[in-house]
Amino acid sequence: MSLGPWQLIIIALVILVLFGRGRISEMMGDFGKGIKSFKQGMNEEEKASDGPSPRIEGPAHEAKPAGETAVETKAADRSESGR
């Protein structure tokens, strides 16, 4: 079932009546600003990744035994800190 031209016109009129011309243009302006901001962020990300990447020396966190869960780790950390 496809929408014919008359159904699309009626849907457009209902949307226009519900939101009004000013509100629709405001929403489209906000949408355009969002797209522009997204593209700018992507360009900044690409520029930042073009430079030399910092070399990481060793693990950033303490290695835990394979069988230890996050809850057990937190409990062990609390008992070591004296809480």
PyMOL Python script that loads the backbone (N, CA, C, O; Angstrom):
from pymol import cmd

cmd.read_pdbstr("""\
ATOM      1  N   MET A   1       0.847  -1.174   0.000  1.00  0.00           N
ATOM      2  CA  MET A   1       0.000   0.000   0.000  1.00  0.00           C
ATOM      3  C   MET A   1       0.894   1.240   0.000  1.00  0.00           C
ATOM      4  O   MET A   1       1.658   1.450   0.942  1.00  0.00           O
ATOM      5  N   SER A   2       0.808   2.033  -1.013  1.00  0.00           N
ATOM      6  CA  SER A   2       1.612   3.248  -1.068  1.00  0.00           C
ATOM      7  C   SER A   2       0.716   4.470  -0.898  1.00  0.00           C
ATOM      8  O   SER A   2      -0.491   4.424  -1.135  1.00  0.00           O
ATOM      9  N   LEU A   3       1.339   5.544  -0.488  1.00  0.00           N
ATOM     10  CA  LEU A   3       0.600   6.786  -0.299  1.00  0.00           C
ATOM     11  C   LEU A   3       0.551   7.548  -1.615  1.00  0.00           C
ATOM     12  O   LEU A   3       1.571   7.731  -2.279  1.00  0.00           O
ATOM     13  N   GLY A   4      -0.625   7.983  -1.974  1.00  0.00           N
ATOM     14  CA  GLY A   4      -0.787   8.767  -3.192  1.00  0.00           C
ATOM     15  C   GLY A   4      -0.526  10.239  -2.911  1.00  0.00           C
ATOM     16  O   GLY A   4      -0.306  10.634  -1.766  1.00  0.00           O
ATOM     17  N   PRO A   5      -0.553  11.043  -3.960  1.00  0.00           N
ATOM     18  CA  PRO A   5      -0.267  12.474  -3.777  1.00  0.00           C
ATOM     19  C   PRO A   5      -1.285  13.179  -2.882  1.00  0.00           C
ATOM     20  O   PRO A   5      -0.915  14.087  -2.138  1.00  0.00           O
ATOM     21  N   TRP A   6      -2.563  12.779  -2.938  1.00  0.00           N
ATOM     22  CA  TRP A   6      -3.575  13.425  -2.105  1.00  0.00           C
ATOM     23  C   TRP A   6      -3.367  13.096  -0.632  1.00  0.00           C
ATOM     24  O   TRP A   6      -3.546  13.958   0.229  1.00  0.00           O
ATOM     25  N   GLN A   7      -2.992  11.863  -0.339  1.00  0.00           N
ATOM     26  CA  GLN A   7      -2.736  11.498   1.061  1.00  0.00           C
ATOM     27  C   GLN A   7      -1.546  12.280   1.612  1.00  0.00           C
ATOM     28  O   GLN A   7      -1.580  12.731   2.756  1.00  0.00           O
ATOM     29  N   LEU A   8      -0.490  12.445   0.802  1.00  0.00           N
ATOM     30  CA  LEU A   8       0.686  13.205   1.243  1.00  0.00           C
ATOM     31  C   LEU A   8       0.349  14.672   1.484  1.00  0.00           C
ATOM     32  O   LEU A   8       0.861  15.280   2.424  1.00  0.00           O
ATOM     33  N   ILE A   9      -0.506  15.239   0.643  1.00  0.00           N
ATOM     34  CA  ILE A   9      -0.925  16.632   0.815  1.00  0.00           C
ATOM     35  C   ILE A   9      -1.719  16.794   2.115  1.00  0.00           C
ATOM     36  O   ILE A   9      -1.518  17.752   2.862  1.00  0.00           O
ATOM     37  N   ILE A  10      -2.606  15.859   2.365  1.00  0.00           N
ATOM     38  CA  ILE A  10      -3.418  15.916   3.594  1.00  0.00           C
ATOM     39  C   ILE A  10      -2.526  15.780   4.826  1.00  0.00           C
ATOM     40  O   ILE A  10      -2.711  16.505   5.804  1.00  0.00           O
ATOM     41  N   ILE A  11      -1.565  14.864   4.792  1.00  0.00           N
ATOM     42  CA  ILE A  11      -0.643  14.685   5.917  1.00  0.00           C
ATOM     43  C   ILE A  11       0.170  15.958   6.137  1.00  0.00           C
ATOM     44  O   ILE A  11       0.361  16.380   7.278  1.00  0.00           O
ATOM     45  N   ALA A  12       0.650  16.573   5.057  1.00  0.00           N
ATOM     46  CA  ALA A  12       1.428  17.810   5.163  1.00  0.00           C
ATOM     47  C   ALA A  12       0.580  18.926   5.764  1.00  0.00           C
ATOM     48  O   ALA A  12       1.070  19.692   6.594  1.00  0.00           O
ATOM     49  N   LEU A  13      -0.686  19.028   5.357  1.00  0.00           N
ATOM     50  CA  LEU A  13      -1.572  20.056   5.914  1.00  0.00           C
ATOM     51  C   LEU A  13      -1.833  19.842   7.401  1.00  0.00           C
ATOM     52  O   LEU A  13      -1.851  20.804   8.170  1.00  0.00           O
ATOM     53  N   VAL A  14      -2.034  18.597   7.811  1.00  0.00           N
ATOM     54  CA  VAL A  14      -2.262  18.302   9.229  1.00  0.00           C
ATOM     55  C   VAL A  14      -1.031  18.682  10.053  1.00  0.00           C
ATOM     56  O   VAL A  14      -1.160  19.272  11.125  1.00  0.00           O
ATOM     57  N   ILE A  15       0.153  18.348   9.558  1.00  0.00           N
ATOM     58  CA  ILE A  15       1.385  18.701  10.260  1.00  0.00           C
ATOM     59  C   ILE A  15       1.533  20.213  10.338  1.00  0.00           C
ATOM     60  O   ILE A  15       1.940  20.739  11.374  1.00  0.00           O
ATOM     61  N   LEU A  16       1.211  20.912   9.269  1.00  0.00           N
ATOM     62  CA  LEU A  16       1.308  22.372   9.236  1.00  0.00           C
ATOM     63  C   LEU A  16       0.338  22.998  10.238  1.00  0.00           C
ATOM     64  O   LEU A  16       0.682  23.969  10.912  1.00  0.00           O
ATOM     65  N   VAL A  17      -0.868  22.447  10.335  1.00  0.00           N
ATOM     66  CA  VAL A  17      -1.866  22.973  11.274  1.00  0.00           C
ATOM     67  C   VAL A  17      -1.421  22.706  12.719  1.00  0.00           C
ATOM     68  O   VAL A  17      -1.561  23.574  13.580  1.00  0.00           O
ATOM     69  N   LEU A  18      -0.893  21.525  12.980  1.00  0.00           N
ATOM     70  CA  LEU A  18      -0.483  21.181  14.349  1.00  0.00           C
ATOM     71  C   LEU A  18       0.713  21.993  14.824  1.00  0.00           C
ATOM     72  O   LEU A  18       0.716  22.475  15.957  1.00  0.00           O
ATOM     73  N   PHE A  19       1.716  22.153  13.990  1.00  0.00           N
ATOM     74  CA  PHE A  19       2.952  22.791  14.425  1.00  0.00           C
ATOM     75  C   PHE A  19       3.074  24.250  13.994  1.00  0.00           C
ATOM     76  O   PHE A  19       3.769  25.017  14.659  1.00  0.00           O
ATOM     77  N   GLY A  20       2.443  24.648  12.936  1.00  0.00           N
ATOM     78  CA  GLY A  20       2.555  26.013  12.444  1.00  0.00           C
ATOM     79  C   GLY A  20       3.830  26.206  11.644  1.00  0.00           C
ATOM     80  O   GLY A  20       4.790  25.451  11.800  1.00  0.00           O
ATOM     81  N   ARG A  21       3.839  27.233  10.775  1.00  0.00           N
ATOM     82  CA  ARG A  21       4.997  27.482   9.916  1.00  0.00           C
ATOM     83  C   ARG A  21       6.240  27.837  10.716  1.00  0.00           C
ATOM     84  O   ARG A  21       7.325  27.340  10.414  1.00  0.00           O
ATOM     85  N   GLY A  22       6.108  28.683  11.726  1.00  0.00           N
ATOM     86  CA  GLY A  22       7.265  29.135  12.498  1.00  0.00           C
ATOM     87  C   GLY A  22       7.944  27.995  13.232  1.00  0.00           C
ATOM     88  O   GLY A  22       9.172  27.916  13.256  1.00  0.00           O
ATOM     89  N   ARG A  23       7.169  27.124  13.823  1.00  0.00           N
ATOM     90  CA  ARG A  23       7.731  26.017  14.597  1.00  0.00           C
ATOM     91  C   ARG A  23       8.466  25.028  13.695  1.00  0.00           C
ATOM     92  O   ARG A  23       9.521  24.518  14.070  1.00  0.00           O
ATOM     93  N   ILE A  24       7.919  24.752  12.508  1.00  0.00           N
ATOM     94  CA  ILE A  24       8.560  23.820  11.582  1.00  0.00           C
ATOM     95  C   ILE A  24       9.898  24.386  11.102  1.00  0.00           C
ATOM     96  O   ILE A  24      10.894  23.664  11.053  1.00  0.00           O
ATOM     97  N   SER A  25       9.924  25.669  10.750  1.00  0.00           N
ATOM     98  CA  SER A  25      11.182  26.260  10.291  1.00  0.00           C
ATOM     99  C   SER A  25      12.203  26.310  11.422  1.00  0.00           C
ATOM    100  O   SER A  25      13.400  26.143  11.187  1.00  0.00           O
ATOM    101  N   GLU A  26      11.739  26.538  12.647  1.00  0.00           N
ATOM    102  CA  GLU A  26      12.643  26.527  13.812  1.00  0.00           C
ATOM    103  C   GLU A  26      13.246  25.141  14.024  1.00  0.00           C
ATOM    104  O   GLU A  26      14.439  25.014  14.301  1.00  0.00           O
ATOM    105  N   MET A  27      12.420  24.106  13.893  1.00  0.00           N
ATOM    106  CA  MET A  27      12.911  22.736  14.060  1.00  0.00           C
ATOM    107  C   MET A  27      13.927  22.382  12.974  1.00  0.00           C
ATOM    108  O   MET A  27      14.939  21.740  13.256  1.00  0.00           O
ATOM    109  N   MET A  28      13.663  22.794  11.742  1.00  0.00           N
ATOM    110  CA  MET A  28      14.595  22.506  10.654  1.00  0.00           C
ATOM    111  C   MET A  28      15.913  23.252  10.856  1.00  0.00           C
ATOM    112  O   MET A  28      16.977  22.720  10.538  1.00  0.00           O
ATOM    113  N   GLY A  29      15.854  24.481  11.382  1.00  0.00           N
ATOM    114  CA  GLY A  29      17.073  25.240  11.677  1.00  0.00           C
ATOM    115  C   GLY A  29      17.903  24.546  12.749  1.00  0.00           C
ATOM    116  O   GLY A  29      19.125  24.451  12.634  1.00  0.00           O
ATOM    117  N   ASP A  30      17.228  24.057  13.801  1.00  0.00           N
ATOM    118  CA  ASP A  30      17.923  23.323  14.856  1.00  0.00           C
ATOM    119  C   ASP A  30      18.535  22.032  14.317  1.00  0.00           C
ATOM    120  O   ASP A  30      19.640  21.648  14.700  1.00  0.00           O
ATOM    121  N   PHE A  31      17.815  21.380  13.439  1.00  0.00           N
ATOM    122  CA  PHE A  31      18.310  20.146  12.825  1.00  0.00           C
ATOM    123  C   PHE A  31      19.570  20.431  12.012  1.00  0.00           C
ATOM    124  O   PHE A  31      20.544  19.683  12.089  1.00  0.00           O
ATOM    125  N   GLY A  32      19.550  21.517  11.231  1.00  0.00           N
ATOM    126  CA  GLY A  32      20.715  21.905  10.430  1.00  0.00           C
ATOM    127  C   GLY A  32      21.920  22.242  11.305  1.00  0.00           C
ATOM    128  O   GLY A  32      23.049  21.875  10.979  1.00  0.00           O
ATOM    129  N   LYS A  33      21.680  22.941  12.418  1.00  0.00           N
ATOM    130  CA  LYS A  33      22.770  23.273  13.350  1.00  0.00           C
ATOM    131  C   LYS A  33      23.370  22.000  13.948  1.00  0.00           C
ATOM    132  O   LYS A  33      24.584  21.902  14.131  1.00  0.00           O
ATOM    133  N   GLY A  34      22.511  21.034  14.249  1.00  0.00           N
ATOM    134  CA  GLY A  34      22.994  19.768  14.796  1.00  0.00           C
ATOM    135  C   GLY A  34      23.872  19.021  13.814  1.00  0.00           C
ATOM    136  O   GLY A  34      24.909  18.476  14.192  1.00  0.00           O
ATOM    137  N   ILE A  35      23.463  18.992  12.554  1.00  0.00           N
ATOM    138  CA  ILE A  35      24.255  18.329  11.512  1.00  0.00           C
ATOM    139  C   ILE A  35      25.597  19.026  11.349  1.00  0.00           C
ATOM    140  O   ILE A  35      26.631  18.368  11.237  1.00  0.00           O
ATOM    141  N   LYS A  36      25.586  20.365  11.334  1.00  0.00           N
ATOM    142  CA  LYS A  36      26.818  21.142  11.174  1.00  0.00           C
ATOM    143  C   LYS A  36      27.762  20.876  12.353  1.00  0.00           C
ATOM    144  O   LYS A  36      28.966  20.709  12.159  1.00  0.00           O
ATOM    145  N   SER A  37      27.221  20.836  13.561  1.00  0.00           N
ATOM    146  CA  SER A  37      28.029  20.568  14.746  1.00  0.00           C
ATOM    147  C   SER A  37      28.625  19.157  14.696  1.00  0.00           C
ATOM    148  O   SER A  37      29.780  18.951  15.069  1.00  0.00           O
ATOM    149  N   PHE A  38      27.834  18.201  14.236  1.00  0.00           N
ATOM    150  CA  PHE A  38      28.309  16.820  14.122  1.00  0.00           C
ATOM    151  C   PHE A  38      29.465  16.721  13.135  1.00  0.00           C
ATOM    152  O   PHE A  38      30.477  16.078  13.415  1.00  0.00           O
ATOM    153  N   LYS A  39      29.311  17.364  11.973  1.00  0.00           N
ATOM    154  CA  LYS A  39      30.371  17.334  10.961  1.00  0.00           C
ATOM    155  C   LYS A  39      31.640  18.009  11.479  1.00  0.00           C
ATOM    156  O   LYS A  39      32.747  17.532  11.229  1.00  0.00           O
ATOM    157  N   GLN A  40      31.477  19.116  12.200  1.00  0.00           N
ATOM    158  CA  GLN A  40      32.631  19.817  12.764  1.00  0.00           C
ATOM    159  C   GLN A  40      33.349  18.927  13.773  1.00  0.00           C
ATOM    160  O   GLN A  40      34.579  18.886  13.798  1.00  0.00           O
ATOM    161  N   GLY A  41      32.601  18.227  14.590  1.00  0.00           N
ATOM    162  CA  GLY A  41      33.198  17.301  15.555  1.00  0.00           C
ATOM    163  C   GLY A  41      33.945  16.168  14.867  1.00  0.00           C
ATOM    164  O   GLY A  41      35.017  15.763  15.318  1.00  0.00           O
ATOM    165  N   MET A  42      33.383  15.656  13.779  1.00  0.00           N
ATOM    166  CA  MET A  42      34.045  14.583  13.037  1.00  0.00           C
ATOM    167  C   MET A  42      35.351  15.083  12.419  1.00  0.00           C
ATOM    168  O   MET A  42      36.354  14.368  12.424  1.00  0.00           O
ATOM    169  N   ASN A  43      35.343  16.316  11.883  1.00  0.00           N
ATOM    170  CA  ASN A  43      36.559  16.880  11.305  1.00  0.00           C
ATOM    171  C   ASN A  43      37.634  17.085  12.361  1.00  0.00           C
ATOM    172  O   ASN A  43      38.810  16.821  12.110  1.00  0.00           O
ATOM    173  N   GLU A  44      37.237  17.559  13.553  1.00  0.00           N
ATOM    174  CA  GLU A  44      38.199  17.747  14.642  1.00  0.00           C
ATOM    175  C   GLU A  44      38.783  16.404  15.070  1.00  0.00           C
ATOM    176  O   GLU A  44      39.972  16.306  15.372  1.00  0.00           O
ATOM    177  N   GLU A  45      37.950  15.381  15.094  1.00  0.00           N
ATOM    178  CA  GLU A  45      38.410  14.037  15.460  1.00  0.00           C
ATOM    179  C   GLU A  45      39.441  13.530  14.457  1.00  0.00           C
ATOM    180  O   GLU A  45      40.452  12.947  14.848  1.00  0.00           O
ATOM    181  N   GLU A  46      39.189  13.752  13.161  1.00  0.00           N
ATOM    182  CA  GLU A  46      40.117  13.299  12.128  1.00  0.00           C
ATOM    183  C   GLU A  46      41.446  14.053  12.232  1.00  0.00           C
ATOM    184  O   GLU A  46      42.512  13.459  12.073  1.00  0.00           O
ATOM    185  N   LYS A  47      41.382  15.350  12.496  1.00  0.00           N
ATOM    186  CA  LYS A  47      42.603  16.143  12.631  1.00  0.00           C
ATOM    187  C   LYS A  47      43.420  15.680  13.830  1.00  0.00           C
ATOM    188  O   LYS A  47      44.647  15.611  13.759  1.00  0.00           O
ATOM    189  N   ALA A  48      42.743  15.360  14.933  1.00  0.00           N
ATOM    190  CA  ALA A  48      43.435  14.906  16.136  1.00  0.00           C
ATOM    191  C   ALA A  48      44.072  13.534  15.915  1.00  0.00           C
ATOM    192  O   ALA A  48      45.134  13.251  16.468  1.00  0.00           O
ATOM    193  N   SER A  49      43.441  12.694  15.124  1.00  0.00           N
ATOM    194  CA  SER A  49      43.973  11.344  14.904  1.00  0.00           C
ATOM    195  C   SER A  49      45.072  11.328  13.845  1.00  0.00           C
ATOM    196  O   SER A  49      45.780  10.329  13.720  1.00  0.00           O
ATOM    197  N   ASP A  50      45.233  12.410  13.078  1.00  0.00           N
ATOM    198  CA  ASP A  50      46.276  12.467  12.056  1.00  0.00           C
ATOM    199  C   ASP A  50      47.673  12.607  12.660  1.00  0.00           C
ATOM    200  O   ASP A  50      48.651  12.162  12.060  1.00  0.00           O
ATOM    201  N   GLY A  51      47.774  13.208  13.815  1.00  0.00           N
ATOM    202  CA  GLY A  51      49.067  13.420  14.464  1.00  0.00           C
ATOM    203  C   GLY A  51      49.622  12.114  15.001  1.00  0.00           C
ATOM    204  O   GLY A  51      48.942  11.089  14.967  1.00  0.00           O
ATOM    205  N   PRO A  52      50.865  12.143  15.503  1.00  0.00           N
ATOM    206  CA  PRO A  52      51.446  10.923  16.056  1.00  0.00           C
ATOM    207  C   PRO A  52      50.708  10.495  17.319  1.00  0.00           C
ATOM    208  O   PRO A  52      50.399  11.314  18.185  1.00  0.00           O
ATOM    209  N   SER A  53      50.436   9.210  17.407  1.00  0.00           N
ATOM    210  CA  SER A  53      49.721   8.711  18.571  1.00  0.00           C
ATOM    211  C   SER A  53      50.705   8.493  19.716  1.00  0.00           C
ATOM    212  O   SER A  53      51.828   8.040  19.492  1.00  0.00           O
ATOM    213  N   PRO A  54      50.289   8.814  20.943  1.00  0.00           N
ATOM    214  CA  PRO A  54      51.190   8.638  22.085  1.00  0.00           C
ATOM    215  C   PRO A  54      51.435   7.160  22.358  1.00  0.00           C
ATOM    216  O   PRO A  54      50.536   6.334  22.201  1.00  0.00           O
ATOM    217  N   ARG A  55      52.627   6.840  22.757  1.00  0.00           N
ATOM    218  CA  ARG A  55      52.973   5.457  23.045  1.00  0.00           C
ATOM    219  C   ARG A  55      52.622   5.151  24.490  1.00  0.00           C
ATOM    220  O   ARG A  55      52.968   5.909  25.396  1.00  0.00           O
ATOM    221  N   ILE A  56      51.942   4.054  24.697  1.00  0.00           N
ATOM    222  CA  ILE A  56      51.512   3.663  26.031  1.00  0.00           C
ATOM    223  C   ILE A  56      52.507   2.654  26.576  1.00  0.00           C
ATOM    224  O   ILE A  56      52.767   1.622  25.957  1.00  0.00           O
ATOM    225  N   GLU A  57      53.052   2.959  27.728  1.00  0.00           N
ATOM    226  CA  GLU A  57      54.026   2.086  28.383  1.00  0.00           C
ATOM    227  C   GLU A  57      53.320   1.253  29.440  1.00  0.00           C
ATOM    228  O   GLU A  57      53.036   1.770  30.520  1.00  0.00           O
ATOM    229  N   GLY A  58      53.034   0.023  29.182  1.00  0.00           N
ATOM    230  CA  GLY A  58      52.460  -0.878  30.171  1.00  0.00           C
ATOM    231  C   GLY A  58      50.964  -0.672  30.355  1.00  0.00           C
ATOM    232  O   GLY A  58      50.379   0.230  29.756  1.00  0.00           O
ATOM    233  N   PRO A  59      50.341  -1.513  31.191  1.00  0.00           N
ATOM    234  CA  PRO A  59      48.901  -1.416  31.413  1.00  0.00           C
ATOM    235  C   PRO A  59      48.548  -0.183  32.241  1.00  0.00           C
ATOM    236  O   PRO A  59      49.315   0.243  33.105  1.00  0.00           O
ATOM    237  N   ALA A  60      47.383   0.376  31.964  1.00  0.00           N
ATOM    238  CA  ALA A  60      46.933   1.570  32.668  1.00  0.00           C
ATOM    239  C   ALA A  60      46.278   1.221  34.001  1.00  0.00           C
ATOM    240  O   ALA A  60      46.069   2.106  34.831  1.00  0.00           O
ATOM    241  N   HIS A  61      45.954  -0.042  34.218  1.00  0.00           N
ATOM    242  CA  HIS A  61      45.307  -0.439  35.459  1.00  0.00           C
ATOM    243  C   HIS A  61      45.968  -1.711  35.992  1.00  0.00           C
ATOM    244  O   HIS A  61      46.702  -2.399  35.283  1.00  0.00           O
ATOM    245  N   GLU A  62      45.691  -1.992  37.228  1.00  0.00           N
ATOM    246  CA  GLU A  62      46.258  -3.168  37.883  1.00  0.00           C
ATOM    247  C   GLU A  62      45.565  -4.425  37.367  1.00  0.00           C
ATOM    248  O   GLU A  62      44.336  -4.475  37.305  1.00  0.00           O
ATOM    249  N   ALA A  63      46.337  -5.426  37.001  1.00  0.00           N
ATOM    250  CA  ALA A  63      45.767  -6.676  36.497  1.00  0.00           C
ATOM    251  C   ALA A  63      45.143  -7.452  37.649  1.00  0.00           C
ATOM    252  O   ALA A  63      45.740  -7.572  38.718  1.00  0.00           O
ATOM    253  N   LYS A  64      43.952  -7.973  37.433  1.00  0.00           N
ATOM    254  CA  LYS A  64      43.234  -8.766  38.434  1.00  0.00           C
ATOM    255  C   LYS A  64      43.226 -10.229  37.989  1.00  0.00           C
ATOM    256  O   LYS A  64      43.294 -10.506  36.792  1.00  0.00           O
ATOM    257  N   PRO A  65      43.143 -11.159  38.927  1.00  0.00           N
ATOM    258  CA  PRO A  65      43.037 -12.570  38.558  1.00  0.00           C
ATOM    259  C   PRO A  65      41.789 -12.810  37.717  1.00  0.00           C
ATOM    260  O   PRO A  65      40.787 -12.112  37.870  1.00  0.00           O
ATOM    261  N   ALA A  66      41.853 -13.788  36.839  1.00  0.00           N
ATOM    262  CA  ALA A  66      40.790 -14.035  35.863  1.00  0.00           C
ATOM    263  C   ALA A  66      39.457 -14.363  36.520  1.00  0.00           C
ATOM    264  O   ALA A  66      38.421 -13.983  35.975  1.00  0.00           O
ATOM    265  N   GLY A  67      39.425 -15.042  37.652  1.00  0.00           N
ATOM    266  CA  GLY A  67      38.178 -15.449  38.278  1.00  0.00           C
ATOM    267  C   GLY A  67      37.547 -14.394  39.154  1.00  0.00           C
ATOM    268  O   GLY A  67      36.430 -14.600  39.629  1.00  0.00           O
ATOM    269  N   GLU A  68      38.190 -13.298  39.388  1.00  0.00           N
ATOM    270  CA  GLU A  68      37.691 -12.277  40.306  1.00  0.00           C
ATOM    271  C   GLU A  68      36.677 -11.375  39.605  1.00  0.00           C
ATOM    272  O   GLU A  68      36.932 -10.901  38.498  1.00  0.00           O
ATOM    273  N   THR A  69      35.535 -11.137  40.238  1.00  0.00           N
ATOM    274  CA  THR A  69      34.509 -10.285  39.637  1.00  0.00           C
ATOM    275  C   THR A  69      34.653  -8.856  40.133  1.00  0.00           C
ATOM    276  O   THR A  69      35.421  -8.577  41.053  1.00  0.00           O
ATOM    277  N   ALA A  70      33.905  -7.958  39.511  1.00  0.00           N
ATOM    278  CA  ALA A  70      33.969  -6.543  39.875  1.00  0.00           C
ATOM    279  C   ALA A  70      33.489  -6.314  41.303  1.00  0.00           C
ATOM    280  O   ALA A  70      34.032  -5.463  42.008  1.00  0.00           O
ATOM    281  N   VAL A  71      32.466  -7.071  41.741  1.00  0.00           N
ATOM    282  CA  VAL A  71      31.951  -6.918  43.109  1.00  0.00           C
ATOM    283  C   VAL A  71      33.011  -7.356  44.109  1.00  0.00           C
ATOM    284  O   VAL A  71      33.227  -6.690  45.122  1.00  0.00           O
ATOM    285  N   GLU A  72      33.673  -8.477  43.827  1.00  0.00           N
ATOM    286  CA  GLU A  72      34.722  -8.940  44.721  1.00  0.00           C
ATOM    287  C   GLU A  72      35.882  -7.950  44.767  1.00  0.00           C
ATOM    288  O   GLU A  72      36.475  -7.728  45.823  1.00  0.00           O
ATOM    289  N   THR A  73      36.197  -7.369  43.639  1.00  0.00           N
ATOM    290  CA  THR A  73      37.283  -6.394  43.567  1.00  0.00           C
ATOM    291  C   THR A  73      36.966  -5.175  44.406  1.00  0.00           C
ATOM    292  O   THR A  73      37.828  -4.697  45.144  1.00  0.00           O
ATOM    293  N   LYS A  74      35.716  -4.644  44.310  1.00  0.00           N
ATOM    294  CA  LYS A  74      35.330  -3.483  45.089  1.00  0.00           C
ATOM    295  C   LYS A  74      35.362  -3.802  46.574  1.00  0.00           C
ATOM    296  O   LYS A  74      35.803  -2.974  47.370  1.00  0.00           O
ATOM    297  N   ALA A  75      34.903  -4.987  46.963  1.00  0.00           N
ATOM    298  CA  ALA A  75      34.909  -5.362  48.368  1.00  0.00           C
ATOM    299  C   ALA A  75      36.336  -5.464  48.883  1.00  0.00           C
ATOM    300  O   ALA A  75      36.619  -5.046  50.005  1.00  0.00           O
ATOM    301  N   ALA A  76      37.233  -6.011  48.084  1.00  0.00           N
ATOM    302  CA  ALA A  76      38.621  -6.131  48.491  1.00  0.00           C
ATOM    303  C   ALA A  76      39.271  -4.759  48.599  1.00  0.00           C
ATOM    304  O   ALA A  76      40.063  -4.524  49.512  1.00  0.00           O
ATOM    305  N   ASP A  77      38.950  -3.853  47.688  1.00  0.00           N
ATOM    306  CA  ASP A  77      39.504  -2.501  47.719  1.00  0.00           C
ATOM    307  C   ASP A  77      39.026  -1.751  48.963  1.00  0.00           C
ATOM    308  O   ASP A  77      39.794  -1.008  49.576  1.00  0.00           O
ATOM    309  N   ARG A  78      37.757  -1.945  49.337  1.00  0.00           N
ATOM    310  CA  ARG A  78      37.221  -1.262  50.522  1.00  0.00           C
ATOM    311  C   ARG A  78      37.886  -1.786  51.797  1.00  0.00           C
ATOM    312  O   ARG A  78      38.200  -1.014  52.704  1.00  0.00           O
ATOM    313  N   SER A  79      38.096  -3.097  51.857  1.00  0.00           N
ATOM    314  CA  SER A  79      38.703  -3.650  53.062  1.00  0.00           C
ATOM    315  C   SER A  79      40.153  -3.214  53.194  1.00  0.00           C
ATOM    316  O   SER A  79      40.647  -3.051  54.310  1.00  0.00           O
ATOM    317  N   GLU A  80      40.850  -3.022  52.067  1.00  0.00           N
ATOM    318  CA  GLU A  80      42.228  -2.570  52.113  1.00  0.00           C
ATOM    319  C   GLU A  80      42.333  -1.107  52.528  1.00  0.00           C
ATOM    320  O   GLU A  80      43.315  -0.711  53.157  1.00  0.00           O
ATOM    321  N   SER A  81      41.322  -0.295  52.177  1.00  0.00           N
ATOM    322  CA  SER A  81      41.377   1.126  52.498  1.00  0.00           C
ATOM    323  C   SER A  81      40.894   1.412  53.913  1.00  0.00           C
ATOM    324  O   SER A  81      40.995   2.547  54.378  1.00  0.00           O
ATOM    325  N   GLY A  82      40.370   0.401  54.607  1.00  0.00           N
ATOM    326  CA  GLY A  82      39.976   0.557  55.992  1.00  0.00           C
ATOM    327  C   GLY A  82      38.551   1.038  56.180  1.00  0.00           C
ATOM    328  O   GLY A  82      38.231   1.553  57.251  1.00  0.00           O
ATOM    329  N   ARG A  83      37.705   0.900  55.223  1.00  0.00           N
ATOM    330  CA  ARG A  83      36.302   1.337  55.351  1.00  0.00           C
ATOM    331  C   ARG A  83      35.484   0.328  56.092  1.00  0.00           C
ATOM    332  O   ARG A  83      34.286   0.530  56.291  1.00  0.00           O
TER     333      ARG A  83
END
""", "prot")
cmd.dss("prot")
cmd.show_as("cartoon", "prot")
cmd.util.cbc("prot")
cmd.orient("prot")
